[in-house]
Amino acid sequence: MKFRNFPMVPRVVFGRGSFNQTAEIIAPKRIDDKPMIFFVDIFFKNSPLVDKIPLEKNDKLIFIETKEEPKTIYVDSIRDELKQEFGTVSGIIGVGGGTVMDMTKAVALMMNNEGSSAEYQGWDLVKKAGVYHACAPTLSGTGAEVSRTAVLTGPEKKLGLNSDFTPFDQVILDPELTKNAPKNQRFYTGMDCYIHCIESLTGTYLNAFSKSYGEKALELCQDVFLNKKEWTDESDDDLMMASWHGGMSIAYSQVGVAHALSYGLSYLLGTKHGVGNCIVFDYLEEFYPEGVREFKQMVEQNEIEIPRGVCANLTDEQFDKMINVSINMVPLWENALGKDWKQVITPKKLREMYEKM
């Protein structure tokens, strides 16, 4: 047996107010007169958070549009603009949720890799390290801060840049940045973490490493979304830790049915990842009976409306596009159902599942 030798984030700081140390943290990574580029979620464009960005000299702040999942064409255009303006940069710092973090990782990689990012969608296709990249999450749940992938929607598929060069060089975990996140968005991203745990802990790839992280993340999610009567600062702390542990769990295992199906929704309809997972997971009793039961309890207790009928008016061609994206997520299906997953998951089966949503 060959064991995976995967990279982890080498440096992480956790604590309320730790974002204020950003200038100090990135100072040793500055290269001559080459700028640091800050990607910030456009949601914060007129907020006090922008004033905390430690811009120096010719540093540049770029607001990232987050209404849609990150696209390869968006990654390529920003990379091209930066190379034309600066040649190269000292690094890229992402401040935002999963979309901003994936954009940060992808653009950092593409600064040092030629061609389109669409050419690197897959496993271990990136051959050169990117520029220095760090992040400060403003939402908790995606696990993007710790994962070895940058999920992108390309011309033909939704698939990550999965490589040993993808993980961040530095992560700044400051729960203050997640305070007052919109209730629905907080829940959807939190459920991304919860679903990570369910898929990892019930998957065929499960091992002691992924189990230890997954169990802790699951415990924290249950505490935050089931056991607490109201949202507190401690809730923000716990969910940030759940996200980290959930990301670590799938780093050494894999996700499963919900993610494989939600990628199809996202590719065709532009459904944001967190809400897409919730739409799908709501109908997966066949695969995760206990997890779905608990998920429905969380939805009810937190008074969240899960969108329904999103596939009601799709054409055969549109269903086929979603099915094609989903069925090609081989590692996810294999983790969920084993080597013989194709005996269960067929285009007909996927069509029936999507029609329920």
C-alpha positions, 0 to 999 in steps of 0.5 A, a space after each residue: 500500500 502507498 500512503 499519501 504524503 500530503 502537505 499541511 498549512 505550515 503556519 496558522 494563528 488563532 485568536 480574536 484580534 489576530 487579524 491585526 497582526 497581518 502586517 507583521 506576519 507577511 512582512 518577511 514575505 515581501 520581495 523588494 518592491 513587489 506588491 502584496 495583493 489583497 483579495 477581499 470579498 466585495 461584501 466588505 467594500 464599505 465596511 470598517 474591515 477594509 480600513 484594517 487591510 495593511 496596505 503598503 507602498 504599491 500594494 493593491 486591493 481587489 474586491 472579489 465578486 462572490 455572487 457566483 462560484 469562482 470561474 476559471 475565466 475569472 482566475 485567468 483574467 485577474 492573473 493576466 492583469 496582475 502580471 501585466 501591471 507588476 510582472 510578479 507579486 510578493 504574495 496574495 492575501 485572501 480575506 473572505 469566505 470560500 469563494 475568495 479563498 479559492 480565488 486566492 489559491 488559484 490565482 497564486 498558483 497561476 502566477 507561476 503556471 502557464 496557460 489557463 487554470 482550466 488546464 489544471 482542473 484535476 488531481 496533481 496537474 499543477 507542477 510549479 509552486 505558486 506565489 506566497 498565499 495566505 488567508 483570513 476567513 470571514 465565514 466558517 465551514 468550507 474548510 477552504 482555509 486548510 484544503 489542498 484544492 481550489 474549486 473552480 467552474 471551468 468551461 466543461 466542468 466544476 473541479 478543483 486545482 487539487 495539488 500539493 502546491 495549493 494549500 495556504 502558506 499562512 492562515 489567520 483565524 480570527 473569529 471576530 471577522 465572522 461576527 454578524 455574518 448573515 444568518 442564512 449564509 452562516 448556516 449554509 457554510 456551517 452545514 458545508 462543514 457538517 456534511 464534510 463530517 458525515 461524508 468523511 466519517 461514513 466513507 470507505 476512505 475513513 482512517 484514524 487520521 480523518 476520523 479524529 478530525 471529523 469526530 471533533 468537527 462533528 461534535 462542534 457543529 452539533 453543539 453550535 447548531 443544536 445545543 446552543 439557544 442563541 448565537 454567541 462569540 463562543 459559537 463563532 470560535 467553535 464554528 471556526 474550529 469546526 471548519 478547520 477540523 472538518 477540512 483536515 478530515 477530508 484532506 486525508 479522506 474525501 467527501 461523498 454523495 452530497 458534494 458530487 451532486 452539488 457540483 452538478 447544481 453549481 455548474 449548471 445553475 450557479 448555485 453557491 456551494 453551501 446552499 447547494 449542499 443543503 439542497 442536495 443533502 435534504 434528499 439523501 436519506 438513502 445514503 446518510 439516514 442519521 445525518 439527514 435526520 439530524 440535518 433536518 432538525 438543525 434546519 428547523 431549530 435554526 429557522 432556515 428555508 432550504 430552496 426547493 424546486 430548483 430543478 423543476 423546469 430543466 430540460 433533458 439537455 440541462 439534466 444531462 449536463 448536471 449528470 455528466 459533471 456529477 458522475 465524473 467525480 469518481 473519488 467522491 463516489 468511490 469514497 461514498 460507495 466503494 469500488 463498485 459504485 457504478 452498480 448503484 450510481 447510473 445516469 438514470 439514478 442521478 436523474 431521479 435524484 435531481 428531479 426531487 430537488 
